[in-house]
Amino acid sequence: MRLTNFRKRLMSATTFNKTSSQQQVSTRTLPSAWQIIVGTLGIVTVLAFVVYLVTAINFRNRSFIGATLTHTLVVNAGRPTGNEAWTGLNAGLMRNDRVVAINGESLYPTDALTDFTTARSNYNSILDGLAPDTPIDVTILRRGTDLTGCTGFDSELSSCTYSIIPSDNFPDIDFLAYFVFGYISGILQVILGMTILWYKSDTKSGLIAAAIAFGSALYTGGLFDIGTQAILAPMWIIGVCSVSASMIILGLNFPTR
């Protein structure tokens, strides 16, 4: 009798364990909304890094006027990191100068100077078609009036023209400093995020950590793009926002008692 009861209990416990295991497997095979969101962020990050690499290589292989410009063609704070001089800065270009014309031809389709997409496209086309060691006249708008060598443009700006011989491409040492280091750092963060997502996707802390890794990767890997061409500016903003949101969620949920 006792042996029979023991067998019944054993069979009942075995059945319960099998049911629990089946429920756990069933639960794990159905991803939650947060798993889908973080997984999608990981896929978007990988695709963004492909675009970052392609556009950066195109930028590096294009003739370089000797100054880095934002997507609105404004000279930014970029400076040479090696011994190779930047011809545009040496010729007189300064931070916050806005490039509006090359060789006397406006980069903008209208006098309003507001179509930045067309202006950037025209700028790239001109540089792509330049023969080595070909001098160009770069016209910029600079804040201030009565500037030496410049003419008045309006009540606040002056128009200045500088003769520049562009380099054949963006210097290797500067490409390494401005793009490669940040890109490799971002790749490592992508790998970290994927690893965490693979092993810890069923935990809240794992999803938060993966989201932080992917967002940080978008931010780090996209610094060169956001500072020059801003082709994936929305992705960069998503990266910054995802890191901020994940840190807020982390602060609200951890540590737990």
C-alpha positions in Angstrom: 0.0 0.0 0.0 2.8 2.4 1.0 4.7 1.4 -2.2 1.6 2.2 -4.3 1.1 5.6 -2.7 4.8 6.4 -3.2 4.6 5.5 -6.9 1.5 7.7 -7.3 3.3 10.7 -5.7 6.3 10.1 -7.8 4.2 10.0 -11.0 2.3 13.1 -9.9 5.6 15.0 -9.2 7.0 13.9 -12.6 3.9 15.1 -14.4 4.0 18.4 -12.6 7.6 19.0 -13.5 7.0 18.1 -17.1 4.1 20.6 -17.2 6.2 23.3 -15.6 9.0 22.7 -18.0 6.6 22.8 -21.0 5.1 26.1 -19.7 8.6 27.6 -19.3 9.6 26.5 -22.8 6.3 27.9 -24.2 6.8 31.2 -22.3 10.4 31.6 -23.6 9.5 30.8 -27.2 7.0 33.8 -27.2 9.1 37.0 -27.0 7.6 39.9 -25.1 7.1 43.3 -26.5 10.3 44.6 -24.8 12.3 41.7 -26.3 11.0 42.6 -29.7 11.8 46.3 -29.2 15.3 45.7 -28.0 15.9 43.1 -30.7 14.7 45.5 -33.3 17.1 48.2 -31.9 19.9 45.7 -32.3 19.1 45.0 -36.0 18.8 48.8 -36.7 22.1 49.3 -35.0 23.8 46.7 -37.2 22.3 48.2 -40.4 23.3 51.7 -39.3 26.9 50.6 -38.8 27.0 49.3 -42.4 25.8 52.7 -43.6 28.3 54.5 -41.3 31.2 52.5 -42.8 30.1 53.0 -46.5 29.6 56.7 -46.1 32.8 57.2 -44.2 34.8 55.5 -46.8 33.2 57.6 -49.5 34.0 60.7 -47.5 37.6 59.6 -47.0 38.1 58.9 -50.8 36.6 62.3 -51.9 38.8 65.3 -52.4 39.2 67.2 -49.2 39.1 71.1 -49.1 41.1 71.2 -45.9 38.2 71.8 -43.5 35.5 69.6 -42.1 31.9 70.8 -42.7 28.6 70.0 -41.1 25.7 68.8 -43.3 24.7 72.5 -43.7 28.2 73.2 -45.1 29.3 75.2 -42.1 33.0 74.8 -41.0 33.0 72.9 -37.7 35.7 72.6 -35.0 37.6 69.8 -36.8 41.4 70.2 -36.7 44.3 68.1 -38.0 45.5 65.4 -35.6 48.7 64.7 -37.4 51.5 66.6 -39.2 49.6 66.9 -42.5 48.2 70.4 -42.8 44.6 71.1 -43.9 44.8 73.5 -46.9 41.5 75.1 -46.3 42.3 76.2 -42.7 45.7 77.4 -43.9 44.1 79.4 -46.7 41.9 81.3 -44.2 38.7 79.2 -43.6 37.5 79.6 -40.0 35.0 77.9 -37.7 31.3 78.9 -38.4 32.1 80.0 -42.0 29.4 78.8 -44.3 30.4 77.6 -47.8 27.9 78.9 -50.4 29.8 78.7 -53.7 32.7 77.0 -55.5 34.4 78.6 -58.5 31.7 81.4 -58.5 28.8 78.9 -58.8 26.3 78.8 -56.0 25.7 75.5 -54.4 22.2 76.4 -53.6 19.3 76.3 -56.2 17.8 79.6 -54.9 19.0 82.8 -53.3 17.3 81.8 -50.1 20.2 79.4 -49.3 17.9 77.0 -47.4 18.1 73.8 -49.5 20.9 72.2 -47.6 20.3 68.7 -49.2 20.8 70.1 -52.7 23.7 72.2 -51.6 25.5 69.2 -50.1 24.8 67.1 -53.1 26.3 69.8 -55.4 29.3 70.2 -53.1 30.0 66.4 -53.2 29.6 66.3 -56.9 32.2 69.0 -57.5 34.7 67.4 -55.2 34.2 64.0 -56.7 35.0 65.4 -60.2 38.1 67.3 -59.2 41.4 66.3 -60.8 44.4 66.1 -58.4 46.0 69.4 -57.4 43.3 71.5 -59.0 42.8 74.9 -57.3 39.3 76.0 -56.5 37.8 79.3 -55.3 35.6 78.7 -52.2 33.2 81.5 -51.3 31.9 81.6 -47.7 29.7 83.7 -45.6 31.2 85.0 -42.3 29.6 86.9 -39.5 30.8 90.5 -39.4 31.1 93.6 -41.6 34.0 95.5 -43.0 36.2 92.4 -42.9 39.5 92.6 -44.7 39.4 91.0 -48.2 35.6 90.5 -48.0 32.5 92.2 -49.4 29.3 93.0 -47.6 26.6 90.4 -48.0 23.9 91.9 -45.7 23.8 93.9 -42.5 25.3 91.0 -40.5 27.4 88.9 -42.9 30.3 89.3 -45.3 31.2 87.2 -48.4 34.8 86.1 -48.6 36.5 84.0 -51.3 39.6 81.8 -50.7 41.7 80.0 -53.3 42.3 76.4 -52.0 44.1 73.4 -53.5 42.1 70.4 -52.0 43.9 67.3 -50.9 43.3 64.1 -52.8 41.5 62.6 -49.8 40.9 63.0 -46.1 44.3 62.3 -44.4 44.7 58.8 -43.1 45.8 59.8 -39.6 42.8 62.1 -39.2 40.4 59.4 -40.6 41.8 57.1 -38.0 41.3 59.6 -35.2 37.9 60.9 -36.2 36.2 57.8 -37.5 38.0 54.4 -37.0 38.6 54.6 -33.2 34.9 55.5 -32.5 33.6 53.0 -35.1 35.6 50.1 -33.5 34.4 51.1 -30.1 30.9 51.1 -31.4 31.4 47.6 -32.9 32.5 46.3 -29.6 29.4 47.7 -27.9 27.2 46.0 -30.6 28.9 42.7 -29.9 28.4 43.2 -26.2 24.7 44.1 -26.7 24.1 41.0 -28.9 25.8 38.8 -26.3 23.7 40.1 -23.5 20.6 39.8 -25.6 21.4 36.2 -26.5 22.0 35.0 -22.9 19.9 37.4 -20.8 16.9 38.3 -23.0 14.5 36.7 -20.5 15.5 39.1 -17.7 14.6 42.8 -17.2 18.2 43.6 -16.4 19.5 41.9 -19.5 17.1 43.8 -21.8 18.1 47.1 -20.2 21.8 46.4 -20.5 21.4 45.4 -24.2 19.4 48.5 -25.0 22.1 50.7 -23.3 24.8 48.8 -25.3 23.0 49.3 -28.7 22.2 53.0 -27.9 25.8 53.7 -26.9 27.0 52.0 -30.1 24.8 54.2 -32.3 26.1 57.3 -30.4 29.7 56.4 -30.6 29.8 54.9 -34.1 27.8 57.8 -35.5 29.9 60.7 -34.1 31.8 61.1 -37.4 28.6 61.0 -39.5 26.7 63.5 -37.2 29.7 65.9 -37.4 30.1 65.8 -41.1 27.3 64.5 -43.4 24.5 63.7 -40.9 23.1 61.1 -43.2 21.8 59.0 -40.3 21.1 61.9 -37.9 17.7 60.3 -36.9 19.5 57.0 -35.9 22.0 59.0 -33.8 19.1 60.7 -32.0 17.4 57.3 -31.4 20.7 56.1 -29.9 21.0 59.0 -27.5 17.3 58.7 -26.5 17.5 54.9 -26.0 20.5 55.3 -23.7 18.8 58.0 -21.7 15.5 56.0 -21.5 17.3 52.8 -20.5 19.3 54.6 -17.8 16.0 56.1 -16.4 14.4 52.7 -16.3 17.5 51.2 -14.7 17.4 53.9 -12.0 13.7 53.3 -11.3 14.0 49.5 -11.1 17.4 48.8 -9.5 18.6 48.1 -7.0 15.8 46.0 -5.7 15.3 44.6 -2.2 
